[in-house]
Amino acid sequence: MHGTAQPPLTAGHVIHWARWYDLLGRIPFLRAIREKLVELAAPAPGERVLDVGCGTGTLLGALAARLPGLAAAGVDLAPGMARLARARVPAAALAAADAEALPFRAGAFDLVLSTSTLQWIPDVGRALAEVRRVLAPGGTFCLAVFCGETLRELREAWREALPRDVPPATHRFPAPSEVRVALQRAGLAPVRFDVEVRVRRHPSVRDLLESLRSIGAGNAVRGRREGLGMRRAVLEMIRVYEERHGWEGHIPATWEIAYAVARRA
């Protein structure tokens, strides 16, 4: 995304992408996370709100419907997504920007939210420092983030399928304790911290992998090598996964989600 020219986004592209992304947003698993975060945030009239990793503006749209006239803003690293969010929530201030360098002045917001985003950011500490910077004193940060038990079945299958000298092919998710410590180090004091585990069932491992790519989590599963050797490893991983965890024609995928409400001192 950095420094790459983006092709013009036509009205047809906007409609097609928005419909596709909205279908993903209706997946009960993802919708439940978003709805819980909104309930935890409990935005009040007159608050200035920022959504970090806003995608096509689904969360911002829900907030706008709940509180008409809400002073809202959003950022997403993907310029196309930021443009779609702008079309969806015209009253919001939308920008294509990195969570590690938010384009807002210090103390600009009373409430910052982020759902299913920070686990993909290379430098979470820097992103959280940016959240604290743009929060007004006493402001609130509400976070939903995937944690360490997420996709544990997939990680175990990869460990067995890959040669011992090959690094893991899956993303490392932070432990809930790491999330809490990172918040505290950034100057964001947790006032509520909940962890829940959800298990989704898929008809096959291939279906799971496609599902991960479709929700923007492809970097959780991509291999670090190319060619015949990796293709063989993928087939072995699928065999191990289905042999170890398959049950009545389905395979499980575990997701661990930490929810945090933190205050800026």
C-alpha positions as a Python dict, from the first residue, in 0.01 Angstrom:
ca = {
    (1, 'M'): (0, 0, 0),
    (2, 'H'): (284, 237, 74),
    (3, 'G'): (384, 453, -220),
    (4, 'T'): (174, 254, -471),
    (5, 'A'): (-46, 440, -715),
    (6, 'Q'): (-410, 343, -676),
    (7, 'P'): (-634, 303, -984),
    (8, 'P'): (-944, 522, -1000),
    (9, 'L'): (-1232, 383, -795),
    (10, 'T'): (-1543, 382, -1013),
    (11, 'A'): (-1901, 377, -887),
    (12, 'G'): (-1923, 16, -1003),
    (13, 'H'): (-1616, -78, -800),
    (14, 'V'): (-1761, 91, -490),
    (15, 'I'): (-2090, -99, -518),
    (16, 'H'): (-1920, -433, -586),
    (17, 'W'): (-1662, -403, -306),
    (18, 'A'): (-1912, -264, -55),
    (19, 'R'): (-2158, -548, -116),
    (20, 'W'): (-1881, -810, -87),
    (21, 'Y'): (-1735, -657, 230),
    (22, 'D'): (-2078, -609, 384),
    (23, 'L'): (-2153, -978, 330),
    (24, 'L'): (-1841, -1056, 531),
    (25, 'G'): (-1954, -810, 798),
    (26, 'R'): (-2273, -1010, 841),
    (27, 'I'): (-2081, -1322, 946),
    (28, 'P'): (-2224, -1377, 1297),
    (29, 'F'): (-1877, -1431, 1444),
    (30, 'L'): (-1749, -1091, 1326),
    (31, 'R'): (-2076, -907, 1382),
    (32, 'A'): (-2090, -1026, 1744),
    (33, 'I'): (-1741, -889, 1812),
    (34, 'R'): (-1832, -553, 1662),
    (35, 'E'): (-2161, -532, 1854),
    (36, 'K'): (-1993, -617, 2184),
    (37, 'L'): (-1732, -347, 2127),
    (38, 'V'): (-2001, -87, 2062),
    (39, 'E'): (-2178, -187, 2383),
    (40, 'L'): (-1856, -161, 2581),
    (41, 'A'): (-1775, 178, 2428),
    (42, 'A'): (-2123, 322, 2498),
    (43, 'P'): (-2054, 643, 2306),
    (44, 'A'): (-2230, 954, 2436),
    (45, 'P'): (-2376, 1244, 2237),
    (46, 'G'): (-2116, 1506, 2159),
    (47, 'E'): (-1815, 1273, 2190),
    (48, 'R'): (-1548, 1283, 1922),
    (49, 'V'): (-1490, 924, 1804),
    (50, 'L'): (-1214, 759, 1598),
    (51, 'D'): (-1223, 407, 1450),
    (52, 'V'): (-874, 269, 1384),
    (53, 'G'): (-887, 8, 1108),
    (54, 'C'): (-1233, 115, 995),
    (55, 'G'): (-1257, -102, 680),
    (56, 'T'): (-1562, 6, 480),
    (57, 'G'): (-1713, 192, 773),
    (58, 'T'): (-1943, -77, 913),
    (59, 'L'): (-1869, 16, 1275),
    (60, 'L'): (-1884, 389, 1202),
    (61, 'G'): (-2217, 338, 1029),
    (62, 'A'): (-2354, 156, 1334),
    (63, 'L'): (-2234, 438, 1560),
    (64, 'A'): (-2386, 704, 1332),
    (65, 'A'): (-2721, 521, 1336),
    (66, 'R'): (-2708, 499, 1714),
    (67, 'L'): (-2608, 863, 1766),
    (68, 'P'): (-2701, 1086, 1470),
    (69, 'G'): (-2467, 1381, 1442),
    (70, 'L'): (-2181, 1199, 1614),
    (71, 'A'): (-1844, 1362, 1538),
    (72, 'A'): (-1676, 1055, 1391),
    (73, 'A'): (-1353, 980, 1205),
    (74, 'G'): (-1187, 667, 1075),
    (75, 'V'): (-858, 546, 930),
    (76, 'D'): (-767, 238, 731),
    (77, 'L'): (-434, 146, 577),
    (78, 'A'): (-602, 44, 249),
    (79, 'P'): (-695, 355, 46),
    (80, 'G'): (-975, 167, -128),
    (81, 'M'): (-1137, 76, 203),
    (82, 'A'): (-1108, 434, 330),
    (83, 'R'): (-1282, 556, 15),
    (84, 'L'): (-1561, 304, 61),
    (85, 'A'): (-1603, 413, 423),
    (86, 'R'): (-1623, 774, 308),
    (87, 'A'): (-1901, 681, 65),
    (88, 'R'): (-2083, 488, 338),
    (89, 'V'): (-2053, 748, 616),
    (90, 'P'): (-2024, 1084, 436),
    (91, 'A'): (-2035, 1286, 757),
    (92, 'A'): (-1728, 1112, 901),
    (93, 'A'): (-1370, 1229, 844),
    (94, 'L'): (-1200, 936, 669),
    (95, 'A'): (-833, 893, 581),
    (96, 'A'): (-603, 628, 440),
    (97, 'A'): (-342, 613, 713),
    (98, 'D'): (-122, 385, 920),
    (99, 'A'): (-227, 314, 1279),
    (100, 'E'): (136, 378, 1375),
    (101, 'A'): (113, 739, 1245),
    (102, 'L'): (-239, 872, 1293),
    (103, 'P'): (-302, 1197, 1099),
    (104, 'F'): (-472, 1382, 1384),
    (105, 'R'): (-363, 1637, 1641),
    (106, 'A'): (-299, 1541, 2002),
    (107, 'G'): (-610, 1516, 2218),
    (108, 'A'): (-846, 1524, 1919),
    (109, 'F'): (-1080, 1244, 2038),
    (110, 'D'): (-1280, 1147, 2343),
    (111, 'L'): (-1321, 785, 2232),
    (112, 'V'): (-1103, 561, 2012),
    (113, 'L'): (-1214, 215, 1899),
    (114, 'S'): (-1037, -64, 1719),
    (115, 'T'): (-1177, -406, 1636),
    (116, 'S'): (-988, -705, 1492),
    (117, 'T'): (-706, -482, 1368),
    (118, 'L'): (-417, -436, 1611),
    (119, 'Q'): (-309, -801, 1600),
    (120, 'W'): (-189, -746, 1241),
    (121, 'I'): (15, -431, 1316),
    (122, 'P'): (395, -482, 1325),
    (123, 'D'): (460, -237, 1612),
    (124, 'V'): (163, -256, 1849),
    (125, 'G'): (340, -42, 2108),
    (126, 'R'): (379, 242, 1862),
    (127, 'A'): (14, 210, 1753),
    (128, 'L'): (-103, 226, 2114),
    (129, 'A'): (119, 528, 2178),
    (130, 'E'): (-55, 696, 1885),
    (131, 'V'): (-394, 608, 2032),
    (132, 'R'): (-293, 769, 2360),
    (133, 'R'): (-160, 1077, 2180),
    (134, 'V'): (-486, 1147, 1995),
    (135, 'L'): (-701, 1081, 2304),
    (136, 'A'): (-799, 1374, 2522),
    (137, 'P'): (-705, 1344, 2891),
    (138, 'G'): (-955, 1108, 3050),
    (139, 'G'): (-1050, 971, 2707),
    (140, 'T'): (-1143, 607, 2647),
    (141, 'F'): (-992, 341, 2424),
    (142, 'C'): (-1204, 33, 2344),
    (143, 'L'): (-1028, -260, 2184),
    (144, 'A'): (-1114, -603, 2049),
    (145, 'V'): (-809, -806, 1948),
    (146, 'F'): (-742, -1169, 1854),
    (147, 'C'): (-514, -1339, 2105),
    (148, 'G'): (-281, -1635, 2151),
    (149, 'E'): (-521, -1931, 2133),
    (150, 'T'): (-651, -1807, 1799),
    (151, 'L'): (-611, -2073, 1527),
    (152, 'R'): (-419, -2303, 1763),
    (153, 'E'): (-530, -2612, 1566),
    (154, 'L'): (-384, -2462, 1249),
    (155, 'R'): (-55, -2376, 1420),
    (156, 'E'): (-22, -2727, 1561),
    (157, 'A'): (-83, -2882, 1220),
    (158, 'W'): (176, -2655, 1060),
    (159, 'R'): (434, -2740, 1325),
    (160, 'E'): (403, -3107, 1243),
    (161, 'A'): (388, -3061, 866),
    (162, 'L'): (694, -2834, 827),
    (163, 'P'): (1056, -2949, 865),
    (164, 'R'): (1199, -2855, 1203),
    (165, 'D'): (1441, -2601, 1054),
    (166, 'V'): (1159, -2406, 881),
    (167, 'P'): (997, -2116, 1074),
    (168, 'P'): (624, -2140, 1150),
    (169, 'A'): (394, -2048, 861),
    (170, 'T'): (129, -1884, 1078),
    (171, 'H'): (91, -1547, 1245),
    (172, 'R'): (175, -1518, 1614),
    (173, 'F'): (-110, -1367, 1812),
    (174, 'P'): (-36, -1194, 2145),
    (175, 'A'): (-133, -1349, 2475),
    (176, 'P'): (-402, -1156, 2666),
    (177, 'S'): (-142, -1071, 2931),
    (178, 'E'): (75, -914, 2660),
    (179, 'V'): (-216, -698, 2546),
    (180, 'R'): (-278, -577, 2900),
    (181, 'V'): (92, -497, 2954),
    (182, 'A'): (113, -315, 2618),
    (183, 'L'): (-182, -97, 2714),
    (184, 'Q'): (-28, -8, 3048),
    (185, 'R'): (310, 72, 2892),
    (186, 'A'): (139, 306, 2647),
    (187, 'G'): (-23, 497, 2933),
    (188, 'L'): (-368, 344, 2883),
    (189, 'A'): (-500, 205, 3212),
    (190, 'P'): (-740, -89, 3164),
    (191, 'V'): (-1064, -45, 3360),
    (192, 'R'): (-1220, -356, 3207),
    (193, 'F'): (-1051, -654, 3045),
    (194, 'D'): (-1247, -959, 2925),
    (195, 'V'): (-1134, -1265, 2731),
    (196, 'E'): (-1361, -1505, 2548),
    (197, 'V'): (-1299, -1812, 2334),
    (198, 'R'): (-1516, -1897, 2036),
    (199, 'V'): (-1494, -2211, 1823),
    (200, 'R'): (-1611, -2196, 1462),
    (201, 'R'): (-1665, -2514, 1263),
    (202, 'H'): (-1580, -2552, 896),
    (203, 'P'): (-1653, -2831, 648),
    (204, 'S'): (-1283, -2861, 563),
    (205, 'V'): (-941, -2708, 622),
    (206, 'R'): (-949, -2557, 274),
    (207, 'D'): (-1276, -2385, 363),
    (208, 'L'): (-1112, -2245, 677),
    (209, 'L'): (-818, -2109, 475),
    (210, 'E'): (-1050, -1944, 224),
    (211, 'S'): (-1255, -1797, 507),
    (212, 'L'): (-942, -1645, 663),
    (213, 'R'): (-843, -1485, 334),
    (214, 'S'): (-1195, -1352, 278),
    (215, 'I'): (-1203, -1166, 612),
    (216, 'G'): (-863, -1010, 552),
    (217, 'A'): (-670, -1255, 768),
    (218, 'G'): (-471, -1415, 488),
    (219, 'N'): (-146, -1315, 656),
    (220, 'A'): (-240, -1552, 937),
    (221, 'V'): (-185, -1852, 712),
    (222, 'R'): (43, -1766, 422),
    (223, 'G'): (352, -1980, 386),
    (224, 'R'): (703, -1840, 400),
    (225, 'R'): (831, -2049, 114),
    (226, 'E'): (715, -2100, -241),
    (227, 'G'): (728, -2388, -483),
    (228, 'L'): (674, -2761, -470),
    (229, 'G'): (810, -2800, -118),
    (230, 'M'): (554, -2559, 25),
    (231, 'R'): (269, -2718, -171),
    (232, 'R'): (363, -3055, -23),
    (233, 'A'): (376, -2900, 323),
    (234, 'V'): (28, -2751, 275),
    (235, 'L'): (-113, -3092, 181),
    (236, 'E'): (55, -3250, 484),
    (237, 'M'): (-76, -2973, 709),
    (238, 'I'): (-431, -3036, 582),
    (239, 'R'): (-394, -3410, 643),
    (240, 'V'): (-267, -3359, 998),
    (241, 'Y'): (-536, -3100, 1079),
    (242, 'E'): (-821, -3318, 958),
    (243, 'E'): (-679, -3632, 1118),
    (244, 'R'): (-627, -3466, 1457),
    (245, 'H'): (-934, -3245, 1476),
    (246, 'G'): (-1188, -3365, 1219),
    (247, 'W'): (-1518, -3477, 1366),
    (248, 'E'): (-1844, -3564, 1190),
    (249, 'G'): (-1735, -3399, 868),
    (250, 'H'): (-1622, -3072, 1028),
    (251, 'I'): (-1302, -2923, 1164),
    (252, 'P'): (-1287, -2666, 1449),
    (253, 'A'): (-1105, -2333, 1450),
    (254, 'T'): (-1049, -2164, 1785),
    (255, 'W'): (-1057, -1786, 1823),
    (256, 'E'): (-956, -1608, 2143),
    (257, 'I'): (-1070, -1247, 2168),
    (258, 'A'): (-963, -995, 2430),
    (259, 'Y'): (-1185, -694, 2492),
    (260, 'A'): (-1037, -396, 2674),
    (261, 'V'): (-1171, -64, 2793),
    (262, 'A'): (-884, 164, 2894),
    (263, 'R'): (-854, 525, 3003),
    (264, 'R'): (-592, 782, 2924),
    (265, 'A'): (-471, 942, 3245),
}
